[in-house]
Each structure stands twice: as structure tokens, then as C-alpha cells.
């Protein structure tokens, strides 16, 4: 009986130390796991800092993916009830700066870092696992006919029982600047507020 007690005590201490180490180093462990997942998905060189990590929430700050995407903060909420269907329940973004001209063709429209475009089946699979998204103070730059258009606004999207995945995009401003020496005249855009559903 005494040997059984000693063995149980040793196992308990080992489990306690293992769990304690995992809790103590959860931020570096979460950062390493996320970096590995992104690299496996073909997104190399992502820089970020994990500032909060629990089983239900992950907060990343100072995110940079190449020169095309910068995010001040991403708050990711997990749903354990839908772990195998839609594990990320909500994604809240703050301070998004994206260069759509460089980001879309190279990063989003390819699969696993390859140069092949995504198939309809893969796009459907991605859409089925999209979380609810809330983006505050975002800005996107697009190059159109010699001009750099910068659009700023916010986004709220998610699953709706009637229409599937839907969202509202509020554009607050559009700024246009010539981006080359051949385009010297300024593009005049009317002031407006747009809302798309």
C-alpha cells in the first residue's frame, strides 16, 4: 500500500509540474503553435505578440504579415461546442491597415503558399468556418489607374439564419493620391458615407 501511495504521489507531482509549466509558459507556447499553424498554411514571416491566451480567448497585438497587412490588435474568441466545425466564434480586429493590391492575389487567393488559385471547394470550405468578424478603424489601400485609393471604415459580419454569412461595411472616407509621375492631376472624389449590407 505504501508503494502505491508513493507512486500516486510521484504521478501527481509530475502532472502538477507539467500543468504548472504549461500555464506559466502558455503565451510562448501559444505563439509557437500559432506561428507553426500560419507557416503550415503558407503564411511565412508573420510577426505578432500573444498577450492573452486561455481555452476560450486569444489576443494578439502588433500583427504584421509582410508589408501588406498590419493589425494593432486581434481578439479571437473560441467556441468549444463547435470545435470541429467552426472553432473560432468571433474575431475582433482593431487598427487594420491592408494593401489590397499586394495582399489579395498573393496571400488570400492561393492555397498553402502555392501559386494556384483556390478551388470552389476550398473557398466553400473556408466560408463554412468563417467566424463572426468585427473590425474597427480599418484602412485598405487599392491601386487603380495611377491612383492609390485609401478607404477607411468598419465591418461587422457573421452568420444569419436567413441569409447565411452576411455583413455590413461602413466606409467613412476615401482618399485618392497619384502614385506615379505620369499621373499629375488629383482625383476629386465627393464626400460621402457608404453603407453596404
N, C-alpha and C positions, 0 to 999 in steps of 0.2 A: 504494500500500500504506500509506503514511504517513497519508493522509486517512481510510482505512478504520479504522486504529488509533485516530486521534483521535475519529472518530465513535463507535466502540465504547466508548472511554473516557468520552465525554460521556454516552452512554446508561447506562453502568454507574454513573457518579456520580449521574445523575438517579434511577435505580432505587434506589440505596443511600440517597439522601436521602429519597425517598418512603417506603421501607420503614422507615427510621430514625424518621421523623416519625410514622408510624402506630404504631410500637412505643412511642415516647415518649408520645404522646397517646392511647394505647389506652383508658385509663379514661374520659376525657371523651368520646371517640368512642363507646365502648360505652354510656355513659349517654345520650348524644343519640340513638343508634339505638334504644335500649330505650324511651326516652320517646316517640319518634315512633311506635313499634310499639304502645305502650299507647294513645296518643291515637287512632291509626287504628282500634283495636279498640273505641273508645268509652269508655275509662277515662281520663278527664281529671283533671288535678290530682294525679297520683301523685307522691309525693316519695320519693326514695331516694338512696343514695350507692353507687356502684360502687367496691368496694375491691380487687377482683382480677378480671382479665379475660385469659383465654387462649382458644385454639381449643377446648379441652375443658372449661373451667370458668369460671363467672361467679359472683362473690359480691357480694350486695347487702346493705347494712345500713340500719337506720333507715327502713324502708319504711312509708309511710302512704298509704292510699287513702281520702280523705275522713275522716270521723270513725268510719267503720265498721270499718276494718281497719288494724292495726298489726302489723308483724313486725320483730323485733330483727335477725334475720339470715336470709337465704335463700341457700343454696349450690346452684347449678344445674350439673349435670354433663351435658355434651353427648356424643352418640354419632355420630361422623362416618359410621359404617357405615349408620346408619338416618336420614340427614339429611333425606330426603324423606318418610319415613313417620312416624317418631317421634324427632325430633331431640333432645328433652330426655330423657335416660336416667333421671335421678334428681333429685328436688327435696327438699332437706333444709331444714326450717324450724325456727327457734328463737324462742321468745318471741312467739307468736302471740296477739293479742288481737282478737277479732272480735265485732261486734254483729250477730248473725244477723238480727235483725228489720229492720235497715236495709240490710244487705248483700245478702241473698238476693233479695228481689223487685226491687230497683233495679239491682243490678250483675250478678249471675250469671244471672238468668233472662231477660235481654234480650240482643238481638243488636246489636252495633255501636253501642251507645248509644241504640238506638230503644226505644220503649215496648212493642213487640210481643214476646210470649214466644218463646223458641226453639222451632223446629220439631223434630219427632222426628228428621229427617235431620241437622239441625245438632247435636243432642245426641249422636247416634250418631257423627258425625264427631269431636266433642270427645272422646268416650270412647276412640275408637280411637287417639288421640295422647297420652293421659294417661301421664305418666311414673310411675315408682316414686316414692312420696312417704313421707317420714319426717318426723313433726312431734314435737318435744319441747316440753314445757311450754306447751301451748296453753290458751287460755281463750275460751269462747264465751258471749255473753250473749243470752238469748232472753226476750221479754216474753210472759207467759202469765197471763191473767185477773187483772191488777192486780199481778202479781209480776214482778220481774226475776230470772230464774234464771241463775246463772253456773255453767257446767260447765267443769271443768278436767281435762285429760288429755293423752294422746298418741295418735298414729296411725301406723300402718305399713301401706302399701298398695302393690300392684304387680301385675304380670301373672303369672298362674299358668297352666301348660299345661292343667290340668284344669278350672279354674273360670273362666278369663278374668281379668278385673280384680277382685281381692278384697283385703280388708284387715282389720286388727284395730284396733279403737278401744278404748283403755283409759281409762275415766273414773275419776278419783281422788276427785273431790269435786263436790258440787252445793250451792250456796248460794242461798237464796231470800230476797229482801228486798221489802217492799211498795214500789211505785213511785208511789203516789198517795195523797192524803189520805183517800179513801174506803176504802182497804184498810188497816186498822189492825192486824189480827192477823197475827202472824208465821206463816208456813207452816213446819210442822215436817216435816222430811224425815229418814228413817232414814239412819244412816251405812252406806255400802256401797261396794263396789268392783265395777264392772261391766266385763265384757269381752265384746265382740261380734266375731264372725267372719263 
